[in-house]
């Protein structure tokens, strides 16, 4: 599965996701670090959704920052518990997971679109 060059993502979503990501990327990087240091998981996942979803904890309320997307903090093990990642897909997910100090793992959730995406954190 190619997480990057999905034409549907590029066309319809990447602009609004990127616009919001730039605003919240420092918060996400810090949360990713806390998830990994706190031994919750080595595979943080940030859910980008336009409405409240029961996937992790609300990290960024879009309404507070005038953004398009709410951001929820989660991680691989919760996604397995919730049936989003099948147990036999865990090794594949882990093998394709990118360095969490360089890339943010997003789970984009919208009415007609659900996809994992890795977005690089901006360079300082």
N, C-alpha and C positions, 0 to 999 in steps of 0.2 A: 504494500500500500504506500503510495507516495503522499506524504503529508503536505507537500508544498504547492505543486503546480496544478491545483484543481481549478479549472476554468470558472466553475460556478462560484468558488470562493473568491477568486481574483476579481471577477466582475461585480458581484453583488455585495460582498461583505468586506473585502480587504480594506477598502477606504475607511469605513466607519470603525472597523476594529482597530486599524492602525492609529486613527485619530484619537480614540479613547486610550489605546495602549500607551501612547506617548505620555499622556497625563498620569497614568497609574503605574507605569513600569517600575519606578523606584519602590513603591509600596509592594508590588508583586515580587520583586527581587528579594526584598527584606522578608516577606512572608514565606517565600520559597526557602530561604536560608533557615528560618525558624522551624519550619516543618521538618527539614532535614536534620538540624541540630537537636531538635526535641525528640528524635527517634520515632516520629510518627510514620515517616516514609522517606525513602530516597527518591520518590517519584511524585513531586507535587504537581497538581493539575489545577488550573484556574478556569472556572466555568464562566464564559461570557454569555449572558442571557438577557433578553429584553424584559423579562418578567421574573418574579420570584420563583425559584425552583428549589426542590428539596435535595440539593447536591452540595453538601459542604456548608460552610458558614459564610454569611454575607460579609465580604471584605470591603467592597466599594459600592455604595448606593449611588446609582446613576443620577438620581434626582438631586442629590446633594451637590454634585459637581457639574451638573448640566451635561451629562454624557448620554450616549445612546444605549450603552450596555451596563448592566449590573455585573459585578464580579464576585464570584463565590470561591473561597479557598477549599480545595479538596485534595485528594491524593489517590493513587492507584488502588490501594487496599480497600478504600471505601467504594470505589467504582466497581470492584469485584463483588463486594458485599451487596451492592445495589443492582447487580446484574448487567451493568453497562459494558464491562469488560468480562468476557467469559473466562473461567479459570484456565481453560486450555489456551487462551490467548495471552496470558500474562507474560510468558517468556518472549513472545513476539513483540509485545508492547515494550518490555524492558530492553530488548535488543535494538529497538528503533527509537528509544527515548534519547533525546539529545542532552548534552552537558547542561545541567540546570543553572550553572553560573553564567552561561552564555545565552541560553535559549529559554524562553518561557513556553511551557506546555499549556495551550489553551484548549478547552472543549467548548466549541461554539455551538450554541443551542438556540435555534429559532424554529418557527412553525414548520418550515419545509426544508430545514437544513440542520444536520447534526454532524460535526466533524472535529477530529483532533487536528490542531495546527501548532507548529512550533514557530515562534517569532523571536528573532534575535533581540536581546536587550541592546539599547543604544550604547555606543561607545562613549566614554566620558569626554 
